[in-house]
Amino acid sequence: MSSLALTMVLVAALCHAVWNLAAKRVQADGYAFVWLYDLGSVVLWAPLAIITLVLSGVGLSPALLLATLVSGVLHIAYQLTLQTGYARADLGVVYPVARGVGPVLSMGVAILVLGERPGWIAAVGALVVVGGIVVVATGRSAAGGHGMRAGVAWGAATGLAIAAYTLWDSYSVTTLGLPPVAYFVISCLWQVVLMTPQLLRRHRPSVRPVLAQHWRDIVLFAVLSPLAYVLVLSAMQTAPVSLVAPARESSIVVGSLLAWWLFKEPDLLRRMLGAGIVLTGIVLIAV
């Protein structure tokens, strides 16, 4: 992996950890929150998406519209599963489990199905990253044994969704050559469109209260989540997904430590150990 690609992935990881903290703070209607930040992402990033579409010459092709529709469906599953997990368990459990299961599945499919060969040192680094995630995820939970089980279950379900959208989006921006910014924004637009009927039927009364109480979190999410993922998509255009997927999970270092600091979640020493192991894996991937 080139130094530029690694830098993009690590900056994306930092942005990712910060917006997950914002998501954890929201204990209100998770569906309304997801719909609001998807809408905010579209509004904030649409001008740049239009510019990239014009410059790329791709236009609103059938391939772009269909690929972003599939991505939108996968991201809805991911976002709602993640938000439910945060409502029922510690961020320090859900986050590392989700971010660990995702790259394990992504890397396995990339090697077995896509034929990628990242090299043995990088492969060892990816396994070390996953090992560090396991160390962080097997500590104590503030909600006790039940909270730990719930966190592992929802984290694993989220990780499955992560693997699905990671592989699909990698195919879309590499094999299909779709521009990352426009791809992500149109995907967010599909998410808003697909979620609106259910929002109007069951969650409409929650929209105004969630917006009034959490508008800062929504803006933070709408800025950092697209930025993080556009950086990852851009990195995938020059580096194999089998390396990008585990490297981006360095976000669990920041996320887990901030969860201990801001939410008073337990097991700091275990999380520090896991963070050190993850960083070691990142160094191996860089080499």
C-alpha positions in Angstrom: 0.0 0.0 0.0 1.4 3.4 -1.0 2.0 6.1 1.7 -0.7 8.3 0.1 -3.3 5.5 0.3 -2.3 4.6 3.8 -2.6 8.3 4.9 -6.1 8.6 3.3 -7.1 5.4 5.2 -5.8 6.6 8.6 -7.4 10.0 8.2 -10.6 8.3 7.3 -10.2 6.1 10.4 -10.0 9.1 12.7 -13.1 10.7 11.1 -14.9 7.4 11.5 -14.2 7.1 15.2 -15.4 10.7 15.8 -18.7 10.3 14.0 -19.4 7.0 15.8 -19.1 8.9 19.1 -21.8 11.2 17.8 -24.0 8.3 16.9 -23.5 6.7 20.3 -24.8 9.9 22.0 -28.1 9.6 20.3 -30.5 7.5 22.4 -33.7 8.8 20.7 -35.3 7.4 17.5 -32.4 5.8 15.6 -34.4 5.6 12.4 -35.1 9.3 12.3 -31.5 10.1 13.2 -30.2 7.9 10.3 -32.6 9.6 7.9 -31.6 13.1 9.0 -27.9 12.5 8.7 -28.2 10.9 5.3 -30.2 13.9 4.2 -27.6 16.2 5.7 -24.9 14.4 3.8 -26.7 14.8 0.5 -27.2 18.6 1.1 -23.6 19.3 2.2 -21.8 17.1 -0.4 -24.1 17.5 -3.5 -22.2 20.5 -5.0 -18.9 18.6 -4.9 -20.6 15.5 -6.3 -22.0 17.5 -9.2 -18.5 18.9 -9.9 -16.9 15.5 -9.9 -19.5 14.1 -12.2 -18.9 16.9 -14.7 -15.1 16.5 -14.5 -15.2 12.7 -14.8 -17.5 12.7 -17.8 -19.4 9.7 -16.3 -22.7 11.5 -16.0 -25.8 9.8 -14.5 -25.2 6.5 -16.3 -27.3 3.4 -15.6 -24.3 1.8 -14.0 -23.9 4.6 -11.6 -27.6 4.7 -10.6 -27.8 0.9 -10.2 -24.5 0.6 -8.3 -25.5 3.3 -5.9 -28.9 1.8 -5.4 -27.3 -1.5 -4.2 -24.9 0.5 -2.1 -27.7 2.4 -0.5 -29.6 -0.7 0.5 -26.5 -2.2 2.1 -25.7 1.0 3.9 -29.2 1.3 5.3 -28.8 -2.2 6.8 -25.5 -1.2 8.2 -26.6 2.1 9.7 -29.8 0.8 11.4 -28.0 -2.3 12.8 -25.2 -0.1 14.1 -27.6 2.4 15.7 -29.5 -0.4 17.4 -26.3 -1.9 18.7 -25.3 1.4 20.2 -28.7 1.7 21.9 -28.3 -1.7 23.6 -24.6 -2.1 24.4 -21.3 -0.3 24.9 -19.6 1.5 22.0 -16.4 -0.2 23.2 -17.9 -3.6 22.5 -20.0 -3.0 19.4 -17.5 -0.9 17.5 -14.4 -3.1 17.7 -16.5 -6.3 17.0 -18.1 -4.7 14.0 -14.9 -3.3 12.6 -13.2 -6.6 13.2 -15.7 -8.9 11.6 -16.0 -6.6 8.6 -12.4 -6.7 7.4 -12.0 -10.4 8.2 -14.9 -11.2 5.8 -13.8 -8.6 3.3 -10.2 -9.8 3.2 -11.3 -13.5 2.9 -13.6 -12.8 0.0 -11.0 -10.5 -1.7 -8.4 -13.3 -1.5 -10.6 -16.3 -2.3 -13.0 -14.8 -4.8 -11.3 -11.7 -6.3 -7.9 -13.3 -6.5 -6.0 -10.5 -4.6 -2.5 -11.3 -3.3 -1.5 -8.7 -0.8 1.9 -10.3 0.2 2.7 -12.2 3.4 3.9 -9.3 5.5 0.8 -7.3 4.8 -1.4 -10.4 5.4 0.3 -10.9 8.8 -0.3 -7.2 9.5 -4.0 -7.6 8.7 -4.2 -10.6 11.1 -2.4 -8.7 13.8 -5.0 -5.9 13.4 -7.8 -8.4 13.8 -6.0 -9.8 16.9 -5.9 -6.4 18.5 -9.6 -5.9 17.8 -10.3 -9.2 19.6 -8.3 -8.1 22.6 -10.4 -4.9 22.9 -13.7 -6.6 22.3 -13.2 -9.3 25.0 -13.0 -7.0 28.0 -15.7 -6.0 30.5 -18.9 -4.2 29.6 -20.6 -1.5 31.6 -23.9 -3.3 31.1 -22.5 -6.6 32.4 -22.7 -10.0 30.7 -25.9 -9.3 28.9 -24.5 -6.1 27.5 -21.4 -7.9 26.4 -23.5 -10.6 24.6 -25.7 -8.0 23.0 -22.7 -6.0 21.9 -21.0 -9.0 20.3 -24.2 -10.0 18.5 -25.0 -6.6 17.1 -21.4 -5.9 16.4 -21.1 -9.1 14.4 -24.3 -8.3 12.5 -22.9 -4.9 11.7 -19.6 -6.4 10.6 -21.5 -8.6 8.1 -23.1 -5.5 6.6 -19.7 -3.7 6.5 -18.2 -6.6 4.6 -21.1 -6.5 2.1 -20.9 -2.8 1.3 -17.1 -2.7 1.4 -16.8 -5.4 -1.3 -19.6 -3.9 -3.4 -18.3 -0.4 -3.2 -14.8 -1.5 -4.0 -16.1 -3.2 -7.1 -18.0 -0.1 -8.1 -15.1 2.4 -7.8 -12.4 0.1 -9.2 -14.0 -2.3 -11.8 -16.8 0.1 -12.9 -14.6 3.2 -12.4 -17.3 5.3 -10.8 -16.2 8.6 -9.2 -16.1 8.2 -5.3 -17.6 11.5 -4.2 -20.6 11.3 -6.6 -21.0 7.6 -5.9 -21.3 8.1 -2.1 -23.6 11.1 -2.4 -26.0 9.4 -4.8 -25.9 6.4 -2.5 -27.0 8.6 0.4 -29.7 10.1 -1.8 -31.0 6.6 -2.4 -31.0 5.9 1.3 -33.1 9.0 1.9 -35.6 8.0 -0.8 -35.8 4.4 0.4 -36.2 5.3 4.0 -38.8 8.1 3.6 -42.0 5.9 3.3 -41.2 4.1 6.6 -40.3 7.4 8.2 -43.6 9.0 7.2 -45.6 6.0 8.5 -43.9 5.4 11.8 -41.2 7.9 12.7 -42.5 11.3 11.5 -43.2 12.6 15.0 -39.6 11.9 16.0 -38.0 14.0 13.3 -38.4 17.4 14.8 -37.4 16.4 18.4 -34.3 14.5 17.2 -33.3 17.4 15.0 -33.7 19.9 17.8 -31.8 17.8 20.3 -29.1 16.4 18.1 -28.5 18.8 15.3 -24.8 19.2 16.2 -24.4 15.4 16.0 -26.2 15.3 12.7 -24.0 18.0 11.2 -20.8 16.3 12.5 -22.0 13.0 11.1 -23.0 14.6 7.7 -19.5 16.1 7.4 -17.2 13.3 8.7 -19.0 10.2 7.6 -18.9 11.0 3.8 -15.4 12.4 4.2 -14.2 9.2 5.8 -15.7 6.9 3.2 -14.8 9.0 0.2 -11.2 8.7 1.4 -11.5 5.0 1.7 -13.1 4.6 -1.7 -10.2 6.8 -3.2 -7.7 4.5 -1.4 -9.3 1.5 -2.9 -8.6 2.8 -6.4 -4.9 2.4 -5.8 -4.6 -0.3 -3.1 -6.3 -3.7 -2.8 -9.4 -4.0 -0.7 -7.8 -6.8 1.3 -5.3 -4.2 2.7 -7.6 -1.1 2.8 -10.3 -3.0 4.8 -8.2 -4.0 7.8 -6.1 -0.8 7.8 -9.2 1.5 8.2 -10.1 -0.4 11.3 -7.4 1.5 13.2 -10.3 3.7 14.0 -11.1 1.3 16.9 -8.0 2.6 18.7 -9.4 6.1 18.9 -13.0 5.0 19.3 -12.3 2.6 22.2 -10.2 5.1 24.1 -12.7 8.0 23.6 -15.5 5.6 24.7 -13.6 5.1 28.0 -13.0 8.8 28.4 -16.3 10.2 27.4 -18.7 7.4 28.3 -16.8 6.0 31.3 -16.7 2.6 29.8 -14.5 0.1 31.7 -11.2 -1.8 30.9 -8.8 0.9 29.9 -5.7 -1.3 30.2 -7.1 -4.0 27.9 -8.1 -1.3 25.4 -4.7 0.2 25.5 -3.1 -3.2 24.9 -5.5 -3.8 22.0 -4.7 -0.4 20.6 -0.9 -1.2 20.6 -1.5 -4.5 18.8 -3.6 -2.8 16.2 -1.0 -0.1 15.6 1.7 -2.9 15.2 -0.5 -4.4 12.5 -0.8 -1.1 10.7 3.0 -0.7 10.6 3.2 -4.2 9.0 0.6 -3.2 6.4 2.5 0.0 5.6 5.7 -2.0 5.1 
